[in-house]
Amino acid sequence: MPGFINWKVRCGMVEVLKAGFYTTIQDFGRFGFQRYGVPYSGVMDRYAAGFANSILGNKVDAAVLEMTMTGATLRFDCDTVISIAGADMLPHRNEKSLPLYKAVKINKGDVLSFGKCITGFRCYLAVLGGFKTQGLMHSQSMCKGITDVFFISKNQTLEIGINNSFSITKSAYVKVKIDYINTSNLNVFKGPEFDYLSKSQQEFLLKNQFVISKEHNRMAYQLEGVMENQLKPIITSAVLPGTVQLTPSGTLIVLMRDCQTTGGYPRVLQLADASINTLSQKFTGEPIHFTLSEF
């Protein structure tokens, strides 16, 4: 029988010593408010965030810290357990390197630090019991224009959850699939206006490689590579994360988690949710191509 480790955990606070480039608290988003123009928001990479929570036995959609491009530096005022997933930002505890995708013991006074991403673009930190920041519309997800605070700042303190005990086996091993971070392939479905494209336009869309432009954030990813567009704007219609819009100039825009709820550009493709996870781990200059799937 493998040995067990039991860690007592209590409620406490985390002090933000450095905030990183763009760090936010996210869960899986807010639903049921889109008719009021409220974005879904939520973690950009649901696979990584959900995996980090699952390692700790949290609910898969518990609030996590999402770090973009460069990570934060945090000091813990209590004992707890953490897990890290997604982009590799070279995490260290008290200057000693830490693994990704494993439960890691944190002691009171420990400093957890992250650097620049080595692979991927967004890293997720889960804590036992989840982060306990203020919620709005049934979600803790930070979003500009919706929540008063929409990113983490230096010297801010974050409350973490209460959990009485946590047990893991020393020999426990979880198989992790991280190839989705490095793939350039995005699985898509036909958008509502796809069939209005000419045959040559459809082939261009599906056979060509596109590149992530410098214009990308939690709202949308704009792609380099212009395609001919003779489609007229549509009546303002519903859009959602993963919708690929074709602008009048022929530029493709892929909407992401903080996107608007309606739009007037033709919706030529729709990313599968797993492909939103992949795209969220891409940054400027990386190539992608679309592969059409059937429902």
N, C-alpha and C positions, 0 to 999 in steps of 0.2 A: 504494500500500500504506500502511495506517495505521502510525504510529510505535508502537513498543513501549516500555513502561516496565518495567525489571527492578529489583525491590527485594530486597536480601538480608535475610533474616529469621533470627533466632536465638532460642533459648529464653530466656525471661526471666520477670519477675514484674510484677504489677500491684498497686499499693498503693491501698487503698480510703480515700480522704480523707473522703468522705461516702457513707453507704450508701443514702440515699433512703428512701422510705416502707416498701417491702417488696421487697427484691431477693434473688433466689436464683439458684443455678446449676441449669439444667435441660437435659436432653437429651430424647429422645422417650419416656422412661419405662422402667419395669421390667416385664417380662412373664414369665409362668410361675409367679408366686408368689401369685396371687390366692386360691388354695385355702387359703392360710395367713392370709388376711386382709390381705395387703399391697396397698396401693393401686397403681394404675398410675403415677400422678404424671406427670412430664414437662411440657414447655412447654404453656401454655394455648392459645396460638395457633400451631399447627404450620405454617401457611402462612407467617407472617412469619418465624419462626425458621428454617425450611427455606430460605426465600428468601435470608436473610442469609448462611447457610452456603454456599449454592450460588454466590453472587457471588464468594466467596473460593476456590471449588474444594474446600471441606471436604466431608466426608460430610454429607448432609442432616440427619442426627440428631446431629451433633457437639454437645457441650455449649456452651451460650450463657449469657449473663447476661440474666435476665428481670427487668425493672423494672416495678413497679406504681405507677401514679398519679403519683409523682415519681421522678426518676432519681438516679443516683449521681454522684459525682465521683471520678475515677480518675487516678492518675499511673503512667505506663509507664516501666520502667527499661530498655527495649530498643526497637529499631526493629521495627515490625510493620505489618500491614495489618488494617483493621477494616471491618465494614459494619454498618449500623444499619437495622432494619426494624420495622414495626408502628406503634404510637402515635408521634405527633410530640411529643417532649419537648424540642424546641429544643436539639439537641446542639451543643456548641461544643468546638473544640480550641484551647486557649490563647486563649479568649474570641472566637474567630472561628467563625462559624456553619458547620455541616457539613450536607451533603445526606443524605437517607435513600436506601436502595437503591442505593448506589454503593460501590465499593472506595475506601478512604481511607487514605493513607499516614500512619503515626504514627512520630514520631522519639523516640528516647530522651529522657526528661524531659518529654515533652508531657503536658498535663493535659486530660483529656476530661471534660466536664461536661454534665449534663442538668438540665432544669428540670421544671416541671409540664406535664402532657400538654395539648396543644392540640386534638388529635384522637385518638380511641382511648383506651385505658386501660392497655395493656401494651406496652412497648418492648423490643426484643431487640438485644443487642450480640453480634456474632460476631467472633472474632479468628482470624487465620490459624493453622490447626492446632488450633483449639479450646482451651477451658479444660481444665486438667488437674488437677482436684480429685479427691479420693479417691472411688472407686466402691463401691457396695454392691449385691449382687444384680444384677450386670451393668448397672448404671446409675449415673450421677453425680447424678441428680435428687435435690435436697433435699426432704425431706418430714418434717413434724413427727410424731414417734412412730416414725419409721423410721431417719432419719439423726441422728447426734449433733448436727450443726449443721444448722439448717433455714432459716437466712437469713444474708445477708451483713452483717457488722458493720464499723463504722468501725475503721480501722487494720489490718484484715485484709489479708493479701497472697495473691494468687491467681496460680498458675503458669499460663503459657500455653504452647501447643505449639511444637514445633520444626518449622521448614520452611525449606529452604535457599534457595528462590527463589520469586518470584511475578511473573507477567507479565500485563499487560492492554494492550489497545489504547487509545490516546487517544480514538479515535472509537467505542469500544464503547458500545452502548446496549441496555438491557434494558427491555422493556415491562413495567410493573408494574400489576396490577389491585388497587386499594385500595378499590373501592366496597364490598367486603364489610364493611369497618369501619363504614361509615355506614348500611348498610341496616338496617331494623328487622325484616326478614323472616327467619324461621328455618324452614328446611325440616326436616320431621319425618316419621317413619314411625309407624304404629300400634304402641303398646306392647302387651305380652301381655294387659293387662286393658282395653284400649280398647273392645272390643266388649261389655263388661259395662256400659258407660255407656249411659244412655238416649239417645235421639235428640236430645233438647233439650240434654243435657249435652255431647254431641259437638259440636253446633252452637255452644254457648257457648264451648267450648274453642278452636274453629277460627275463629270469626267475631269474637271479641272481642280487644281490645288489652290487653296486660298491661304493667305497669311494674316495672322493676328496683327492688327494695326496698333498704334500707340493709344488709340481711343478705345479703351476698355475699362470697365468698372463693374460694380455690382448691378448696375442698371442694364448694361448692354455691352456686347463685344462687336466692334465694327471691323470688317474684314477688308484687307487690301485685295485688289483685283476687281475691275469693273466689268460688268456684263451688259450687253445691250438690253435696254428696257423700253418697250413700246406700250406697256400696260398703263392704263389710266389709274389714278388714285381711286381707292374704294370708299364707299360710305363708311364712316367711322364704325369700326367693329371690334369685337372682343379679341384680345391677345393675352398670352400667358407666357411664363418662363419657357424658353426654348423655341418660341416663334421666330422664324427667320423672315425678316421683312426686306423687300426690294425697293429701294428709294428711286425717285425719278432719275437720278444721276447714274443709276446702275450699281450703286454700292449696296452690299448686303450687311444687314444689322441683325445680330442674334440677341434677342432679349433674354435677360437673366433675372435673378430672383427679385430684384427691386424694381422691375420694369413697371411702366404704366399699365393700366387695365384695358385701354382701348387704343386703337391706332388707325390711320388712314392709308398706310402703305400696303400694297399687296402682300399677303402672307403665303410665301411660296413653299416653305418647308416648316416642319415642326420636329425639333429634336426629341428623341427618346430621353427619358429622365436620366438614364445612365450616361448619356452623352453630355447632358448639362454638367454632371459631375466632372467628366473629362475636360470639357472646355474651361471650367472654372479653374483648372490647374495649369492652364496655358498662359503665356505672357507674350509680350511684343516680339514679333519676328518668327514665332513658331508656326509651322504649316499645319493645315487641317484639310480634310476632304470629306465630302458627304457620301454616305452609302444609303441608298433608298431601301427601306424595309416595307413589308406589307403588314396591314393590321391582321 
